[in-house]
Structure formats: C-alpha cells, structure tokens
C-alpha cells in the first residue's frame, strides 16, 4: 500500500488554485468550481481540493510537504510573496520545518527530515 493522494476542503477553489500553483504544485485536473487535483513537483503523489460550504472546526487539516532543499524553497516562495508563519527551524523530533497557512487556513508544513522521517532513533 502507498499513500497516493490527500484531499482537503476549500471554500473558494479558484483562490486556492492560484495559491497552490504559486507554491509549486501543477494543476492536472480542473473540475471547478467543485474539485481540482495537483501533481507534486517531486515524486508521484497528488494533492486535491474539494469545495465545501463550511470548513472543519478546530485545528483543521495539517499537510506535510517534504523538500530536500527546504531553506532554498522557503526563500524562493518568500520572494514570490508567500508568507510563512514560521521560518525554517530545527525541531526536537529531528526535522527541519517551516509553516504557513493556505487560503482556507489549512496548516502546511514544509519540512526536511532525511533518514529521520521513517527511521528516527525512537522508531518502534
């Protein structure tokens, strides 16, 4: 089994499409105004959005995008006007992360973990 796709809710797909294209995802399915799907620039996973009338309450959705050259990616996106809520920093769980929110307030985490992503020292 392999995780292929994540789908998150959005109130305004047109606005979200512009955002996700700006951060580097490639639109591959356009069924506006109800659904869109993107291809990630690396690997074979996809990411999609579906239109909803109301967003989930609470902390919402958290999506992690792995970037080997995290600091360069973040700097490039900042130059394009993307605002991060947390710039790249090293975490106690041995990942380097930067955080931002999409137009629907979904939490996006850009990170690099290397071998620690699936093989941290505390792995069971």
N, C-alpha and C positions, 0 to 999 in steps of 0.2 A: 504494500500500500504506500502511496505517496500523496502528500497534500498538493493538490493541483491549483485550487482557487479559493479565494476569500471574497465574500460579497458583503458590503457594508451599506447601511441605509443613507439616503441623502434626500434633503428637501428640494434641492434645486440642482438637477443633474447638469444643466448647461454650465452653471457656475463651477461645479465640481470638476467637470471635464477640463475646463481651462486650467484649473489648479493642478490636477494630476498630470496633464501634459507638460505643464511648466516644471514640475519636479522630475520629469524624465520618463514617465510611462507612455507607451504607444497605444493609442486607441485602435482596437481591432474589431469591435462590434459596436455599432451605433444604432440603438433602438430607442432613441429619445422620443418622448420625454420619460419613458419608464425604466430603461435599462441601458447600461454601457459596460463594455469589458475592455480591459487594458492588458497589454503584454509588458512584463517587467523587462528592463533593458538587459539583464543578465539572467541566465537560467531559463527554465521553461514554465515557471508558474505564471498565473494570471490573477488579476485583481478586478473586481467588478463592483458597480454601484447599482442599487435599485431605488426607485423613487418611493418615498413613504410620505404619509400625511403628518406623522409625528415621529420625532426621534426618541430612542430609548432614554429612560431617565437614569440617573446615577452617573457613574464614571464613564459610561459609554463604551465604545469599541477601542481597542488598542491593537495597532497593526505594526509589525516589525519588518523593516526592510534592511537587509544586510548589504553593507558597502565596504569592500576591502580598503578603499581609499577614502574613508569617512571624512576626514578633515577637508580634503580637496572637494568632495561632493558638497559638503555644507558651505564652504566658501563660495563655490560656483553658484549655488542656489541663493545665497545671500546677495550676491552681485545681481541676480535676476529679480530681487525684491522679495524673496520668500523670507518670512520672519520666523525665527526659531524661538521657542520659549526656554530652551536650554541648549547651550552650545556644547560641542563635543567635550566630554569629560570621562575619566576612568571611573568605573563603578566597582564596588566591593565584590560583585559577582564575576569580576574579571572580563567585563565587556566594556567597550568604549561606546558611548551613546550621545546622541543629540535628539532633541524632541521638538515637535511642532504640532499644530492643530490644522486639520483641513477645514473647509468652509462650513462643515456640519459639526464641528467641534470633536471629531474623532481624533484620538491621540495617535500620532505617527511617531515611531521611534526609528531613527536611522542608527545603525549600530555596526560595530565590527567586533567579533568575538574569537575569530581564529579557531583553534582546536577546542577552546573552552565552550563553544556553542553546544556541542553534543558530548564533549568529554571533559567537563570541569573536574577538578580534583575531588569533589564530593560526590561524583556520579555513583549511583547505586550499582 
